């Protein structure tokens, strides 16, 4: 029976799935970049993303249906995500609601907002729609090399912008806020302002990712962001476990770290495709995602504990 | 010329109305002349650090006013008061951002009171200035300007924090037991650096300390606090002639009376 199972697995099928897997990984990497900003730079566990991803997707799809060019619709997906992030920031800083709870409140309310934007639980993009920024059709099309180059170039530009921003005075203030808010305030930084700003930027990236993802899969769904935070975290943590040492000490280590987040997202989707290929029921995929994050979070911790025990 | 700092009858009670209610400041009055370097001593819970936190704006006082160089800052949030202040904390971790480099930390301090925009976080000219300032510390830190502060020792971090506190020539420098967490040798070095920075920049400063010798040896004025009030205030010649034994006597005088009361309560 086991032999039968292995015989039924087709290695070529896995290989054929890789381009699509990579494309999805790269697109989700944009979202992971946003998660990196809140989770790592601001030290704020932001669950808004589960809602703002679908908000970006819904915004883009509805605008495309209304006749807007898909590229331009992404600007509004970005803005919609930013607005969501700002709400979380204001709930936290203006009304004193604990960060994680503020983000959950926004996330839950976004479910209704997203339904409101779409009018129902999902909306598709016409199959004949021209000028999509990304589409699963491009992955198998004649221009696939060009498509991947465009996608990678776009992401490198995003990395460059984020790298530049966190090198500016404003970006440095956000980094100081995340690292040591007491020090930041003593140096005249309004930590409430920097927190709202970081959440806004982060969710802008998540909204942008949602818009591109909707174009890629040809539809927006009110549930498409469910568990997104876990995928984002998985990408961030995988990239740190694998590339952490490689990036450290380099001249523009921070830029490498940001780029590594995309690689982390791709690796996550490769693992995901592998598990699907092994005929694990797709119902279990959320469980799989959570396990990946739990394992990768646990590894550095357990390593540290073992090291201590060995010394003792 | 007016006072650099006026503290007028400030009160602060923590956890009001609960079983943990604690009257931390009970009518503190204090005026500092420009250039005063005041050392503050007192027992645990006397209100030394609390006074500094009240000035810095860690929370708002219940009553009274705090005025710096004629500006009433009583109601200003912490980050807005930072314009007038330089601060060094007891815990060397508190004053700097550990994941950022020495130069990045200093650049953040150099922008205290300025709008932080989209210019690059640090300029080439600044980097040279920072190197000069670091070289003056004599700790070799000018060679490690892009090292993450988290990799420095406690003493090195306090030295960097001192530079950051003084970088904008604040109207008032607040040193909150900033050598208490260091070994004696490092503490001495950091105190020397503090003296030097205060003198070179002609700063008005307040230094909380547990060490009576340090309190006598540094500054031009000494105050003792007890139960949220200033109970002793000496300066000039009188302070210079002080001995630790004088302070101990004074200390016993106030807390001794309290002991008697306790005994009476027990009797």
Interface residues (C-beta under 8 A of the other chain):
Chain A: X165 X167 X168 X169 X170 X171 X172 X173 X175 X176 X179 X180 X182 X183 X184 X185 X186 X187 X188 X189 X190 X191
Chain B: X56 X77 X78 X79 X80 X82 X83 X85 X87 X89 X93 X94 X95 X96 X97 X98 X99 X100 X104 X107 X108 X109 X111 X112 X113 X116 X117 X118 X119 X120 X121 X164
